[in-house]
C-alpha cells in the first residue's frame, strides 16, 4: 500500500471520527466544544485538528487564513466546487450567521464586500454565496460542521443555477438582521447571486437536505463530486490559499 493511500485513509478516518463526535454531541443535547472543531483550529493555526494539514502531510504546515478581521476569518474550502472556493467564518464558535450578534453585522458586511471584490479580481468571475445555517434551538448538525461558514464560490459569468433548485425560496434584502427575522430560529439555506439577489429557504417540517446547495451548484457545473467528505481535494484548497496570498490584495 502506497504512502499516499495510507495518508488518505488516515484522513478519512479522522473525518468520520469528527462525524461520530458530532452525532454524540447531538444525542447528548450538547454543543460541540471549540476544541473539537476543525474550523476553530484552522482559524487559530492549530495543526493537530486542521483537516487540510492532515491531508497534506508532505506540505510544511502553514496557517491557511486568507483574510481576516477582528471577528471573522476566511479559509479555503475543502471539496471546492471551483477554483477559489472559500469560507467566511466567525472566529467564535457560532451555529449560523443568523445567530451573529447585531454588533458584528457591519464588520461582516465590510469583510464580505472585500472578499467578494478580491476573488473577482483574482478569478475574473461572478461570486456566488451560500450558507446552510443550523437552527438556533435543537441538536441537528448540518453538513458535519456546527461552526457557521458562508461559502464564496467564483463561477463563470455564464453560469446559471438550475431554477428547479430554487423553488419555494423567498427573496429578501440579504441583511443579517432580516435573515434572523425570517428564519425565526429555524434551520435554513441562504443563497446570493453575484449581482446581490438573495433568496432564503427555511425548514418548515423536518430538516433540509445536507449539502443541498453543493448538489444544486455542482449539477449546474456538470460536476459529479459535490460531497466534500468523499472528495475533499485538499491540494485545491491549499492552491486557493496560496493564490489568494500571492495576489497581494489583502
C-alpha positions in Angstrom: 0.0 0.0 0.0 1.4 3.4 -1.0 2.2 6.1 1.5 -0.4 8.3 -0.3 -3.1 5.7 0.1 -2.3 5.3 3.8 -2.4 9.1 4.3 -5.8 9.3 2.5 -7.3 6.5 4.7 -5.9 8.2 7.8 -7.6 11.4 6.9 -10.9 9.7 6.0 -10.9 8.0 9.4 -10.3 11.4 11.0 -13.2 13.0 9.2 -15.6 10.2 10.3 -14.3 10.4 13.9 -15.4 14.0 13.7 -18.8 12.9 12.4 -19.1 10.5 15.3 -18.2 13.3 17.8 -20.9 15.5 16.3 -23.5 12.7 16.4 -22.6 12.0 20.1 -22.9 15.7 20.9 -26.3 15.8 19.3 -27.6 12.7 21.1 -26.4 14.2 24.4 -28.1 17.5 23.6 -24.7 19.3 24.0 -22.9 21.7 21.7 -19.6 20.6 20.3 -16.9 22.5 22.2 -14.3 24.6 20.3 -11.5 22.2 21.0 -13.3 19.6 18.8 -13.9 22.0 15.9 -11.8 21.7 12.8 -12.7 25.2 11.6 -11.8 26.7 15.0 -8.4 25.1 14.9 -7.7 26.1 11.3 -8.5 29.7 12.1 -6.4 29.6 15.3 -3.5 27.9 13.5 -3.6 24.7 15.5 -2.1 21.9 13.3 -3.4 18.9 15.4 -7.0 19.3 14.4 -6.6 21.1 11.0 -8.1 18.8 8.3 -6.2 20.4 5.4 -2.9 19.9 7.2 -3.7 16.2 7.9 -4.5 15.6 4.2 -1.2 17.2 3.1 1.4 15.6 5.4 4.1 16.3 2.8 3.5 20.1 2.8 5.1 22.2 5.6 2.3 23.5 8.0 1.0 27.0 7.5 -2.0 28.7 9.0 -4.3 28.9 6.0 -6.2 32.1 6.7 -6.6 34.1 3.6 -8.3 37.3 5.0 -9.4 38.3 8.5 -10.8 40.9 10.7 -11.3 41.2 14.4 -14.3 38.8 14.5 -14.1 36.9 11.2 -11.7 34.9 9.1 -11.6 33.5 5.6 -10.2 30.0 4.9 -10.1 27.8 1.8 -12.9 25.3 1.4 -12.3 21.5 1.3 -14.2 19.8 -1.5 -14.1 23.0 -3.6 -16.6 23.2 -6.4 -14.4 25.6 -8.3 -11.0 27.3 -8.0 -11.0 29.8 -5.2 -13.9 28.3 -3.2 -13.6 30.0 0.2 -15.4 30.1 3.5 -16.0 33.2 5.6 -16.4 32.2 9.2 -16.9 33.9 12.6 -13.9 33.4 14.8 -16.2 32.5 17.7 -17.9 29.1 17.5 -21.4 30.1 16.4 -24.1 27.9 14.8 -25.1 30.2 12.0 -24.9 33.7 10.5 -28.5 34.4 11.7 -27.2 33.9 15.2 -24.4 36.5 15.0 -24.6 39.5 17.3 -26.0 42.7 15.7 -22.9 44.4 16.9 -20.9 42.4 14.3 -23.2 42.9 11.3 -21.4 45.9 9.9 -18.0 44.2 10.3 -19.3 41.1 8.5 -20.7 43.3 5.7 -17.3 45.0 5.2 -15.3 41.8 5.0 -17.9 40.2 2.8 -17.6 43.0 0.3 -13.8 43.0 0.5 -13.6 39.2 -0.1 -16.0 39.3 -3.0 -14.0 42.1 -4.6 -10.7 40.3 -4.2 -12.0 37.0 -5.5 -13.5 38.7 -8.5 -10.2 40.4 -9.3 -8.2 37.1 -9.0 -10.6 34.9 -10.9 -12.4 37.3 -13.1 -15.8 35.6 -12.4 -19.0 36.2 -10.6 -19.0 35.3 -6.9 -21.9 33.2 -5.6 -22.6 32.9 -1.8 -24.5 30.3 0.2 -24.9 29.1 3.7 -26.7 26.2 5.3 -27.5 27.6 8.8 -28.3 25.5 11.8 -31.4 26.1 13.9 -30.8 28.1 16.9 -32.6 25.5 19.1 -32.2 21.8 18.6 -29.4 19.4 18.1 -29.3 18.7 14.3 -25.8 19.4 13.0 -25.8 20.1 9.2 -23.1 19.2 6.8 -20.9 17.6 9.5 -19.8 21.0 10.9 -21.6 23.1 13.5 -19.4 26.2 13.1 -21.1 28.8 10.8 -19.4 29.3 7.4 -20.5 31.3 4.4 -19.4 29.9 1.1 -17.9 32.2 -1.5 -17.8 30.5 -4.9 -16.2 32.0 -8.0 -18.1 30.7 -11.1 -18.1 31.6 -14.8 -20.1 34.7 -15.8 -22.2 32.4 -18.0 -23.1 30.1 -15.1 -26.9 29.8 -14.4 -28.3 27.9 -11.5 -31.0 25.3 -12.0 -34.2 27.2 -11.4 -35.8 24.0 -10.1 -33.3 24.0 -7.2 -34.7 27.4 -6.0 -38.4 26.5 -6.0 -40.2 27.6 -2.8 -37.5 30.2 -1.9 -38.2 33.7 -0.5 -36.3 36.7 -1.9 -35.1 39.2 0.8 -32.7 42.1 1.2 -29.7 39.9 2.3 -29.1 41.6 5.7 -28.3 39.5 8.7 -31.0 41.3 10.7 -33.7 40.3 8.1 -32.2 36.8 8.0 -32.8 36.5 11.7 -36.4 37.7 11.5 -37.3 35.4 8.6 -35.7 32.2 9.9 -37.2 32.5 13.4 -34.6 30.2 14.9 -35.2 27.5 12.2 -32.7 25.7 10.0 -32.2 27.5 6.7 -30.3 27.8 3.5 -29.4 31.2 2.0 -28.1 31.9 -1.5 -26.9 35.1 -3.0 -26.2 35.7 -6.7 -23.2 37.7 -8.0 -25.4 40.7 -8.5 -26.7 40.6 -4.9 -30.1 38.9 -5.3 -30.7 37.0 -2.0 -33.0 34.0 -1.6 -33.9 32.1 1.5 -35.2 28.6 2.2 -36.3 27.7 5.7 -37.1 24.3 7.2 -40.9 24.1 7.7 -41.3 20.5 8.8 -38.4 18.2 9.3 -34.9 19.1 8.0 -33.3 20.5 4.9 -31.1 18.1 2.8 -27.5 18.2 3.9 -25.1 19.8 1.3 -28.2 20.8 -0.8 -26.6 23.8 -2.4 -23.5 21.9 -3.2 -25.6 19.4 -5.1 -27.5 22.2 -6.9 -24.4 24.1 -7.9 -22.5 21.0 -8.9 -25.3 20.0 -11.2 -25.2 23.3 -12.9 -21.4 22.9 -13.4 -21.7 19.4 -14.6 -19.8 18.0 -11.7 -20.5 14.7 -10.1 -18.3 15.3 -7.0 -20.3 17.6 -4.6 -19.7 15.8 -1.3 -16.7 17.4 0.4 -16.2 14.4 2.7 -16.0 12.0 -0.3 -13.8 14.3 -2.4 -12.0 16.8 -0.1 -9.3 17.7 -2.6 -7.0 19.4 -0.1 -4.5 20.2 -2.8 -7.0 22.5 -4.4 -7.8 24.1 -1.1 -4.1 24.8 -0.5 -3.8 26.1 -4.0 -6.7 28.6 -3.4 -5.0 29.8 -0.2 -1.6 30.3 -1.9 -3.1 32.0 -5.0 -5.0 34.4 -2.8 -1.9 35.2 -0.7 0.3 35.7 -3.7 -2.1 38.1 -5.2 -1.2 40.6 -2.5 -4.7 42.2 -2.5 -5.4 42.0 1.2 
